[in-house]
Amino acid sequence: METMHFPDEIRSLSQVPNLPTVTATINEKELLMAKALVEQLSEQFDP
């Protein structure tokens, strides 16, 4: 089970202290593959 957060509980990255700066680069193929994976594993929510 995941914790759901209310909008006022979510901070931007700039507000998180001592967070190391990380830069990442992805290419178009990686992005398409990630989107396809999420789409394949997604399903309708049925409470």
N, CA, C and O atoms as a GROMACS GRO file, in nm:
protein
  188
    1MET      N    1   0.084  -0.117   0.000
    1MET     CA    2   0.000   0.000   0.000
    1MET      C    3   0.089   0.124   0.000
    1MET      O    4   0.190   0.128   0.071
    2GLU      N    5   0.053   0.221  -0.077
    2GLU     CA    6   0.130   0.344  -0.087
    2GLU      C    7   0.063   0.454  -0.006
    2GLU      O    8  -0.060   0.456   0.010
    3THR      N    9   0.143   0.546   0.046
    3THR     CA   10   0.091   0.660   0.119
    3THR      C   11   0.047   0.767   0.021
    3THR      O   12   0.123   0.806  -0.068
    4MET      N   13  -0.075   0.814   0.035
    4MET     CA   14  -0.122   0.923  -0.050
    4MET      C   15  -0.094   1.054   0.023
    4MET      O   16  -0.113   1.064   0.144
    5HIS      N   17  -0.050   1.152  -0.052
    5HIS     CA   18  -0.016   1.281   0.006
    5HIS      C   19  -0.116   1.387  -0.040
    5HIS      O   20  -0.164   1.384  -0.153
    6PHE      N   21  -0.144   1.479   0.049
    6PHE     CA   22  -0.225   1.594   0.013
    6PHE      C   23  -0.134   1.697  -0.052
    6PHE      O   24  -0.015   1.700  -0.023
    7PRO      N   25  -0.188   1.782  -0.140
    7PRO     CA   26  -0.104   1.879  -0.211
    7PRO      C   27  -0.018   1.966  -0.120
    7PRO      O   28   0.095   2.000  -0.156
    8ASP      N   29  -0.069   2.003  -0.002
    8ASP     CA   30   0.010   2.089   0.087
    8ASP      C   31   0.124   2.013   0.156
    8ASP      O   32   0.207   2.076   0.220
    9GLU      N   33   0.129   1.881   0.143
    9GLU     CA   34   0.236   1.801   0.203
    9GLU      C   35   0.352   1.777   0.106
    9GLU      O   36   0.457   1.727   0.147
   10ILE      N   37   0.334   1.811  -0.019
   10ILE     CA   38   0.436   1.785  -0.120
   10ILE      C   39   0.524   1.908  -0.136
   10ILE      O   40   0.475   2.019  -0.156
   11ARG      N   41   0.656   1.886  -0.126
   11ARG     CA   42   0.751   1.996  -0.139
   11ARG      C   43   0.823   1.988  -0.273
   11ARG      O   44   0.838   1.880  -0.330
   12SER      N   45   0.867   2.102  -0.322
   12SER     CA   46   0.947   2.101  -0.443
   12SER      C   47   1.088   2.056  -0.408
   12SER      O   48   1.128   2.062  -0.291
   13LEU      N   49   1.163   2.012  -0.505
   13LEU     CA   50   1.299   1.965  -0.481
   13LEU      C   51   1.386   2.074  -0.419
   13LEU      O   52   1.476   2.044  -0.341
   14SER      N   53   1.360   2.198  -0.454
   14SER     CA   54   1.442   2.308  -0.400
   14SER      C   55   1.421   2.327  -0.250
   14SER      O   56   1.504   2.390  -0.184
   15GLN      N   57   1.312   2.274  -0.195
   15GLN     CA   58   1.284   2.288  -0.053
   15GLN      C   59   1.338   2.172   0.031
   15GLN      O   60   1.327   2.175   0.154
   16VAL      N   61   1.396   2.071  -0.032
   16VAL     CA   62   1.448   1.955   0.040
   16VAL      C   63   1.594   1.982   0.076
   16VAL      O   64   1.677   1.998  -0.014
   17PRO      N   65   1.628   1.988   0.205
   17PRO     CA   66   1.766   2.017   0.244
   17PRO      C   67   1.860   1.900   0.217
   17PRO      O   68   1.819   1.783   0.221
   18ASN      N   69   1.984   1.932   0.189
   18ASN     CA   70   2.092   1.834   0.169
   18ASN      C   71   2.064   1.733   0.059
   18ASN      O   72   2.110   1.619   0.066
   19LEU      N   73   1.990   1.773  -0.041
   19LEU     CA   74   1.961   1.684  -0.153
   19LEU      C   75   2.070   1.702  -0.258
   19LEU      O   76   2.089   1.812  -0.309
   20PRO      N   77   2.142   1.593  -0.290
   20PRO     CA   78   2.249   1.608  -0.390
   20PRO      C   79   2.191   1.639  -0.528
   20PRO      O   80   2.083   1.593  -0.564
   21THR      N   81   2.264   1.718  -0.602
   21THR     CA   82   2.223   1.751  -0.738
   21THR      C   83   2.255   1.634  -0.829
   21THR      O   84   2.370   1.589  -0.837
   22VAL      N   85   2.155   1.586  -0.897
   22VAL     CA   86   2.173   1.474  -0.988
   22VAL      C   87   2.124   1.515  -1.125
   22VAL      O   88   2.013   1.566  -1.141
   23THR      N   89   2.208   1.493  -1.222
   23THR     CA   90   2.166   1.520  -1.359
   23THR      C   91   2.161   1.388  -1.434
   23THR      O   92   2.252   1.306  -1.423
   24ALA      N   93   2.059   1.370  -1.509
   24ALA     CA   94   2.043   1.247  -1.586
   24ALA      C   95   1.999   1.283  -1.727
   24ALA      O   96   1.923   1.378  -1.748
   25THR      N   97   2.046   1.207  -1.819
   25THR     CA   98   2.002   1.226  -1.957
   25THR      C   99   1.942   1.096  -2.006
   25THR      O  100   1.994   0.988  -1.982
   26ILE      N  101   1.832   1.108  -2.075
   26ILE     CA  102   1.768   0.992  -2.136
   26ILE      C  103   1.744   1.023  -2.282
   26ILE      O  104   1.724   1.138  -2.321
   27ASN      N  105   1.747   0.920  -2.363
   27ASN     CA  106   1.720   0.944  -2.504
   27ASN      C  107   1.574   0.911  -2.535
   27ASN      O  108   1.502   0.859  -2.450
   28GLU      N  109   1.533   0.941  -2.656
   28GLU     CA  110   1.394   0.924  -2.696
   28GLU      C  111   1.348   0.778  -2.685
   28GLU      O  112   1.234   0.752  -2.645
   29LYS      N  113   1.434   0.683  -2.720
   29LYS     CA  114   1.397   0.541  -2.713
   29LYS      C  115   1.372   0.498  -2.569
   29LYS      O  116   1.279   0.422  -2.543
   30GLU      N  117   1.454   0.546  -2.476
   30GLU     CA  118   1.434   0.511  -2.335
   30GLU      C  119   1.302   0.566  -2.283
   30GLU      O  120   1.230   0.499  -2.209
   31LEU      N  121   1.270   0.688  -2.323
   31LEU     CA  122   1.144   0.750  -2.280
   31LEU      C  123   1.025   0.674  -2.336
   31LEU      O  124   0.928   0.649  -2.264
   32LEU      N  125   1.030   0.637  -2.462
   32LEU     CA  126   0.921   0.560  -2.523
   32LEU      C  127   0.905   0.424  -2.456
   32LEU      O  128   0.792   0.379  -2.434
   33MET      N  129   1.016   0.359  -2.422
   33MET     CA  130   1.010   0.230  -2.357
   33MET      C  131   0.949   0.242  -2.217
   33MET      O  132   0.869   0.158  -2.177
   34ALA      N  133   0.986   0.346  -2.144
   34ALA     CA  134   0.931   0.368  -2.010
   34ALA      C  135   0.780   0.394  -2.016
   34ALA      O  136   0.704   0.341  -1.935
   35LYS      N  137   0.739   0.476  -2.111
   35LYS     CA  138   0.596   0.504  -2.126
   35LYS      C  139   0.518   0.378  -2.163
   35LYS      O  140   0.408   0.355  -2.112
   36ALA      N  141   0.575   0.295  -2.251
   36ALA     CA  142   0.510   0.170  -2.291
   36ALA      C  143   0.497   0.076  -2.172
   36ALA      O  144   0.394   0.010  -2.155
   37LEU      N  145   0.601   0.068  -2.089
   37LEU     CA  146   0.597  -0.019  -1.972
   37LEU      C  147   0.488   0.024  -1.874
   37LEU      O  148   0.412  -0.059  -1.825
   38VAL      N  149   0.481   0.153  -1.848
   38VAL     CA  150   0.378   0.204  -1.757
   38VAL      C  151   0.239   0.176  -1.814
   38VAL      O  152   0.148   0.136  -1.741
   39GLU      N  153   0.223   0.197  -1.943
   39GLU     CA  154   0.094   0.173  -2.007
   39GLU      C  155   0.054   0.025  -1.999
   39GLU      O  156  -0.062  -0.007  -1.973
   40GLN      N  157   0.150  -0.064  -2.021
   40GLN     CA  158   0.122  -0.208  -2.017
   40GLN      C  159   0.086  -0.256  -1.877
   40GLN      O  160   0.006  -0.348  -1.862
   41LEU      N  161   0.144  -0.196  -1.775
   41LEU     CA  162   0.121  -0.239  -1.638
   41LEU      C  163   0.005  -0.165  -1.571
   41LEU      O  164  -0.032  -0.198  -1.458
   42SER      N  165  -0.052  -0.066  -1.639
   42SER     CA  166  -0.162   0.012  -1.582
   42SER      C  167  -0.294  -0.059  -1.607
   42SER      O  168  -0.312  -0.128  -1.708
   43GLU      N  169  -0.386  -0.041  -1.513
   43GLU     CA  170  -0.520  -0.097  -1.530
   43GLU      C  171  -0.620  -0.007  -1.459
   43GLU      O  172  -0.582   0.078  -1.379
   44GLN      N  173  -0.748  -0.027  -1.488
   44GLN     CA  174  -0.853   0.052  -1.425
   44GLN      C  175  -0.852   0.029  -1.275
   44GLN      O  176  -0.830  -0.083  -1.228
   45PHE      N  177  -0.876   0.135  -1.200
   45PHE     CA  178  -0.887   0.126  -1.054
   45PHE      C  179  -1.024   0.072  -1.018
   45PHE      O  180  -1.126   0.127  -1.061
   46ASP      N  181  -1.027  -0.034  -0.941
   46ASP     CA  182  -1.153  -0.094  -0.898
   46ASP      C  183  -1.148  -0.114  -0.747
   46ASP      O  184  -1.098  -0.216  -0.699
   47PRO      N  185  -1.200  -0.016  -0.671
   47PRO     CA  186  -1.188  -0.023  -0.525
   47PRO      C  187  -1.260  -0.139  -0.462
   47PRO      O  188  -1.256  -0.154  -0.340
   0.00000   0.00000   0.00000
